[in-house]
Amino acid sequence: MTDQSPPDRDLDPTSDGDGRTLEPWEVFRREKDGDPMRHGGSVMAPDAVLAVHYARELYGRRQESVALWVVRRADIHDLADPDLLQPPLDRSFKKPGGYVMRDKLAAARQQSGQAKPKAR
């Protein structure tokens, strides 16, 4: 974690990021090494540097987190469109149990006229 803002987030005097407008930043935290990152909450800050300081103060001061991610809420892209989430092709053969060989063998035996072999 660094106290510097990312290069694409440098404050430009001509931009609307004048340091007076608060915007929401989402904070993700890891409680212990090996755990996944989980959403911890959000902070309101005018820029990335202050957002990191606020997140560190709220989610790290009692050593309850070993890692923090601080992300501008506007930079999170929501994929709620079902067309984007459904694969365009049937790939059920990649899922466990998605490609049932028993049904295929039964259909092939029926087509060839052979009976199912007896168990040994």
N, C-alpha and C positions, 0 to 999 in steps of 0.2 A: 504494500500500500504506500502510496506516495502523497505528498502534500501539494504536488504540482498538478495543475489542470491538464487534461489531455491536449495534444497539439491542435486538434480541430475545435477545441473549446476555448481558445484564448479570447479574452474579452477585447472586443474591438470598440473603440469609442463611437463608431458610427452605427453599431448594431443595437438591437433592442435589449441586449444583455447588459444594461447599465449598472447592474448591481443593486437596483432598488426594487425590481420585480421579483417576488418570490415564486418559485415553481416547485412542484413536487418531485422528489427523488425517492426511488424505491430502494430499500436496503435488504440485501440477502446476506445471511450469516451462516457460518458453520460452527457448531458447538464444540466438536472435537475432531481431531485429525481422522480422516477416513469417512466421516459423515457427509451426506450430501448437503449442498447449499439449500437453505430454506428461506422463504420470505419472512423477514423479521418485522417489517413495517415500512413506514415512509417518513421522510423529513421534508420540511419546507426550507429551501435555501435559494439565494440568488445566483450561486455559481457552484461549480464542482468542488472547489477548495473548501468552502464552508459546508457543503453537503457532507464531505468526508469527515470534517471535524464534528459535525452534529451527530453523524452516524457512529463515530468512534465514542463520543460521549454517551449516547443513549444505549448502544448495543455492545460496547466493549470495555466500559470502565470497571466492571466487576469481574473481568476475565471470563465472561460467559460465552465469548466467541473467540475462535482462533483465526478466523478470516472473515472479511466483509467485502461485499460487492456493493457499490453505490451506482445506480443507473438512473439517468434522467427518465422520468415517466414518458415523456414524449418520444423517446428513442426505443420504447418497447412496442413491438408490432404484434397485434392481436390477430391470430389466425382462427377466427370463429366461423368462417365460411365453410360449410360442409363439403363443397366441391374441392376446396384446397386440401382438405384433410383426408379425403377418400382417394385411394390410389386409382389411377386410370385403368390399370390392368388387373386381372384376377391373379393374385399371387398366393392363393391359399395353400399351394404346395410348400410354401416356405414356413407355414405355421405348424406347430406340432398338432398332429391329428387332422390337418387340413387336407391331406392327400391320403384317403383311406384305400389301401391296397386290397382289402377284403372285398369291397364292392366291385372293383375292377376285375379281380380274379373270378368272382362269381359270374360276372357278365361274360367273360371270355370262355369259361367252362360251359355255360349255357349255349353260347354260340357254336362251340365246337362239338357239343353233345356229350362231353365227358362228365362223369360223376366226380364228386369231391372225393379225393383219396381218404382212406380211413387213417385215423391216428395210429401210430405205432406203439 
